[in-house]
């Protein structure tokens, strides 16, 4: 097993400590959630300081439901310090293997929350706690680019599996995949027989965050969605 840290870590011991906490299966969900938000803060700072220049930009961020109140929240809090109008979308996906074929994964969208946006934006930011097979990212991105035409697409995650970048790129035509920029802290090159990346983020993110599996997380309405929807209604 080999873990490669990216240049975005840049010997930041705090990031390395957070990654170690995620990999520790004994950490309680409350602490796990806190660390995910803190990693979101770090990723948001990197997007601001090393990816997006200081000129005005239009931004749109998307996450899965399980990441909304933790990783995505941390990123949005950082971005909102510099950009006042950030669009947001949240997806409830059901990930499974059709016909029991373990190498085949699909992640249909059960429901979504999507805020209005201009058809052309500067940056579309796709947030995921871990990218392994990339089927969830692919599904949600395909859905988003039907209505949104971004100049750049940032794929953002604390941890990725070693071949996830290439796997995602080949799912799209070059006119889309050439817009990709991947922002991550670590890449791992080992998975268990059931697809868990090692050390990854310490197992299934649903249970690590305190959900009782995939079906349970798909009944959850994030506070981030509630607050943003209320703000839109009152505007």
N, C-alpha and C positions, 0 to 999 in steps of 0.2 A: 504493500500500500504506500502510495506517495501522494502527499498533499503539496500542491503548488500554490503559493500565495502570489497575488497579482501585484503589479506596480502601484496599485491604488492603496495597498496596505502601507508601503513605504516605512517599514519598521515601526509602525504605530502599535505599541504594546497593548493599548486599550482594545483595538480591533482584534488582535490575536487572543486576548483574554476573553472577549465576547464569543469568539468562535469556539474556544475551548468550553465555555459554559454551555453553548448550544449542544455540543457533542456529548456532554455529560448527562447520561440518562437518569441520574438521580435528582436532577434539578426540578423543583416543583413548578407547575404551570405558571403561577404568578410571577416568579422570577424569570422564567423563560419568556413570558410576554414582555416584561420590562427590557430584557436584553434585545429582543427583536426590535422594539421601538428605538433603543439606543443605536442599534446597527442601522436602522432607518435614518436616524439623525446623521450618522457618519456618511452614509451613501448620499444623503441630501447635500451635505457639505461638499462632497466630491463633485457632484453634478454642478453645483454653483461655482466652485473654485477652479475646477480643472476641465470641465466639459462645455458649459454654457458661458459665453462671454457676458459682459456687463450691460450690453445694449438691450433694449426692450425686446421681449420675445413672447409668443403665445405658446402656452404649455398645456398639455392634456395628459393626465396620469390615469392608469388603469391597474387594478389589482383583483385578485380573487377575494372572496368573502372572508376566508380565514386570515388573510394578511391585512385586511382593511384597518382594523383598530390598533395594529401593532407596527409592522414594518412599513406599510404605506403611510400610516399616520406620522411616523417619524420623518419620513421623506417630505411629506407635504408641509409639516411644520417648518422645516428648514427653507423650503422653496417659497413659502408665503412671507418670509422675511424680506424677499426681494421682488416677488411678483404677486400682484394683487388679484389677478384673474386667472385661476388655474382650473381647468375643467377636470372632471373625475368620472370614472366608470367603475362599477363593481360587478363581478361575475360570480354566479353560483354554478359551478361545473360538477358533473358527475363523471368521475374517471373510472373506466373499467376496460376489461379485455373482452372483445366480442368473441363468442363461440369458445371461450376458455383458452384462446391463443395468447400465451404470456408475452410474446414479442410484439403483439399488436395492441396498441393502446388508443383509446378514443376518449374525448372529454366534452361531450355535448353540453351546451349551455341550458340550464334549467330555467333560469331567470336572470335578469340583469337590471342594474340601475345605471342609467347613462344620462349625463347632463348635456345640454345642447352646447354646440361649439361651432366656430366657423369651419367651412369645409377645408380650408387650407390653414395649417398651423406649422409652427417652427419645429416643435419637439413633441413627439408622442413617447411617453415613458411607461414601459410595461414592467410592473413590479411583481416579483415572485420570491418566496422564501428560499426555494431551491429549484434549480432547473436540471432535470435528469433526462427524461425522454422527450421533453419539450412539447408534448401534445396539448397541454393546457394553454401554454403560451401561443402556440400555433392557432388553436381554435379561437381564442379571444382576439388575437391580432387580426385574423381573417375577418372577424365580425366588425372590428373597429374601422378597418381601412375601406369598408364599404361606404362609410359616410365621412371619414376623415382622411385628408391627404397631407401627411406630414413631410417636412423636409428631411428630418432626422428621426430615427426610431432608436431609443435607448432601451436596451434589455438589461434590467437591473435585478441583481440577486446577491445575497451574501455568499452563497455556495453554488457551484455548477459541477455537473459531471463532465469528465474530460472531453467527450465528443459532442456535447450538447450544442455548441455553437454551430458546428458543421451540419448537424442533424437538422437544426432549425433553418439554416440558410438554404438547404436544398429543397425545402418545402415551398419556397417562394421564387418567383421570377427575379432575375437580377435587378430589375427596376425597383423592386421592394427590398431585397436582401442587401443591396449596396447601400441602403440607408441605415443599416444596423450598426450600432456601437454597443458592445457588451461591457457592462460595469459590474465587477464582482470582486470579492475578496479572496476566495479560494476555489481551486479546482481539485476534485478527487477522482481517482482512477479505478476505484473498486466498488462493486455492487454485490449484494447478496443475491441468492437465487430468486427471491421475491422482489427484487428491484430496489432495495434500500441502499442508498449511497453511503459508503463508509469513509470517514466518520460522518460526513455530511452535516446534517443538523440534528443528529442524535435520534433518528427514527422518523415515524410518521408525524408530520407537523400538526395534524388534527389533534391527536392525543397529547402531544407535547404542549400545545396551547390550552389544553383543558377541555376540548370537545370529546364527545363519546363516539368518535368515528366520523366518516364522511357524511352519512345521512344527518347526523346531529348538526354538523357545521352548516349544512344546507338549509336548516331551519332558522339560523341565526341572522338577525338584522343588525349590522354593525352600527355602533354609535356614530361613526364617521358618516355613514349614509343618512342616518336619522337627522343629524345636525345640518348637513349640507342640504338635504331635501327641505327641511324647515326654513332654512335661509332663502332658498330659491322661491318657496311659496310666499314668503313675506316680502320679498323684494318688489 
